[in-house]
Amino acid sequence: MTNVFDVLEKLEKQSSLEKSRQVDVPSDERMLAITKETGELLNMLIRLKNAKNMLEVGMSVGYSTIWCAEAISENGGKIITIEQNPKKIKRAKENFQNANVTNTISIQEGLAMQVLREFSLQEEYKEYFDFVLIDADKENVIEYFDMILPMVSIGGVIITDNMMYPEKYREDMKKYASHIQANHNVRTITSPIGNGEEITVKLR
Ligand SMILES: C[S@@+](CC[C@H](N)C(=O)[O-])C[C@H]1O[C@@H](n2cnc3c(N)ncnc32)[C@H](O)[C@@H]1O
């Protein structure tokens, strides 16, 4: 067992090697992680909100999940996180064990759309989540938001990564921002932190 911040630091080193292409990692094994400052923001928001029931869409090897688990465990909360790639799930489990956050996290293996559809049919998840991170494939991001919103409590927060970078996602993310801005049941801002974070609060 290692300190949670030692695990995060190790993953940050791995992530920057990947981003600078100093190591050649097959595309399906890349971490594609949020930045450290986004991790700090998520951790701070969870603390400010005293969030207890978190949903993450797109776990990868668990870097963002660990940042959130460090805060949510102190609130007595839990994270449900969705990931489709078995190799990444295996690495995430090792990272969770090393960071001593395994008991805070429940992994749902599978396609996000399928898992979210199943969740949305379950009464227990109606207005259940008070904190959500959307960070999987970008083509389906509007559908994910629409499926998740009824599962978010009033005052609950949805964070969406990659609003600005990488640039290849910009068109998809612009459509996403317009979609949320048109919804009068939420208030939303795009923050330039990290890769650009959409911070959305459910009003009613
Ligand atoms: C950007 S990475 C997530 C990074 C992670 N949130 C972090 O910051 O450490 C996106 C992840 O979503 C997963 N993913 C992509 N499409 C998915 C889908 N349709 N269902 C489930 N997982 C998916 C990918 O395998 C990848 O690991």
Ligand as a Chemical Component Dictionary entry (heavy atoms), coordinates in Angstrom:
data_LIG
# 
_chem_comp.id                   LIG 
_chem_comp.type                 NON-POLYMER 
_chem_comp.pdbx_formal_charge   0 
_chem_comp.three_letter_code    LIG 
# 
loop_
_chem_comp_atom.comp_id 
_chem_comp_atom.atom_id 
_chem_comp_atom.alt_atom_id 
_chem_comp_atom.type_symbol 
_chem_comp_atom.charge 
_chem_comp_atom.model_Cartn_x 
_chem_comp_atom.model_Cartn_y 
_chem_comp_atom.model_Cartn_z 
_chem_comp_atom.pdbx_ordinal 
LIG C1  C1  C 0  -10.479 10.235 -21.491 1  
LIG S1  S1  S 1  -10.410 8.604  -20.891 2  
LIG C2  C2  C 0  -10.880 8.765  -19.193 3  
LIG C3  C3  C 0  -9.798  9.352  -18.346 4  
LIG C4  C4  C 0  -10.105 9.345  -16.875 5  
LIG N1  N1  N 0  -11.360 10.017 -16.581 6  
LIG C5  C5  C 0  -8.993  10.049 -16.143 7  
LIG O1  O1  O 0  -8.986  11.297 -16.164 8  
LIG O2  O2  O -1 -8.118  9.388  -15.576 9  
LIG C6  C6  C 0  -11.858 7.921  -21.591 10 
LIG C7  C7  C 0  -12.109 6.482  -21.197 11 
LIG O3  O3  O 0  -13.438 6.157  -21.575 12 
LIG C8  C8  C 0  -13.476 4.849  -22.066 13 
LIG N2  N2  N 0  -14.597 4.775  -22.990 14 
LIG C9  C9  C 0  -14.680 5.326  -24.234 15 
LIG N3  N3  N 0  -15.873 5.081  -24.772 16 
LIG C10 C10 C 0  -16.563 4.359  -23.862 17 
LIG C11 C11 C 0  -17.863 3.802  -23.844 18 
LIG N4  N4  N 0  -18.682 3.957  -24.881 19 
LIG N5  N5  N 0  -18.252 3.116  -22.753 20 
LIG C12 C12 C 0  -17.415 2.981  -21.685 21 
LIG N6  N6  N 0  -16.181 3.480  -21.643 22 
LIG C13 C13 C 0  -15.750 4.164  -22.716 23 
LIG C14 C14 C 0  -12.115 4.637  -22.747 24 
LIG O4  O4  O 0  -11.773 3.263  -22.749 25 
LIG C15 C15 C 0  -11.203 5.479  -21.897 26 
LIG O5  O5  O 0  -10.545 4.699  -20.929 27 
# 
loop_
_chem_comp_bond.comp_id 
_chem_comp_bond.atom_id_1 
_chem_comp_bond.atom_id_2 
_chem_comp_bond.value_order 
_chem_comp_bond.pdbx_ordinal 
LIG C1  S1  SING 1  
LIG S1  C2  SING 2  
LIG S1  C6  SING 3  
LIG C2  C3  SING 4  
LIG C3  C4  SING 5  
LIG C4  N1  SING 6  
LIG C4  C5  SING 7  
LIG C5  O1  DOUB 8  
LIG C5  O2  SING 9  
LIG C6  C7  SING 10 
LIG C7  O3  SING 11 
LIG C7  C15 SING 12 
LIG O3  C8  SING 13 
LIG C8  N2  SING 14 
LIG C8  C14 SING 15 
LIG N2  C9  SING 16 
LIG N2  C13 SING 17 
LIG C9  N3  DOUB 18 
LIG N3  C10 SING 19 
LIG C10 C11 SING 20 
LIG C10 C13 DOUB 21 
LIG C11 N4  SING 22 
LIG C11 N5  DOUB 23 
LIG N5  C12 SING 24 
LIG C12 N6  DOUB 25 
LIG N6  C13 SING 26 
LIG C14 O4  SING 27 
LIG C14 C15 SING 28 
LIG C15 O5  SING 29 
# 
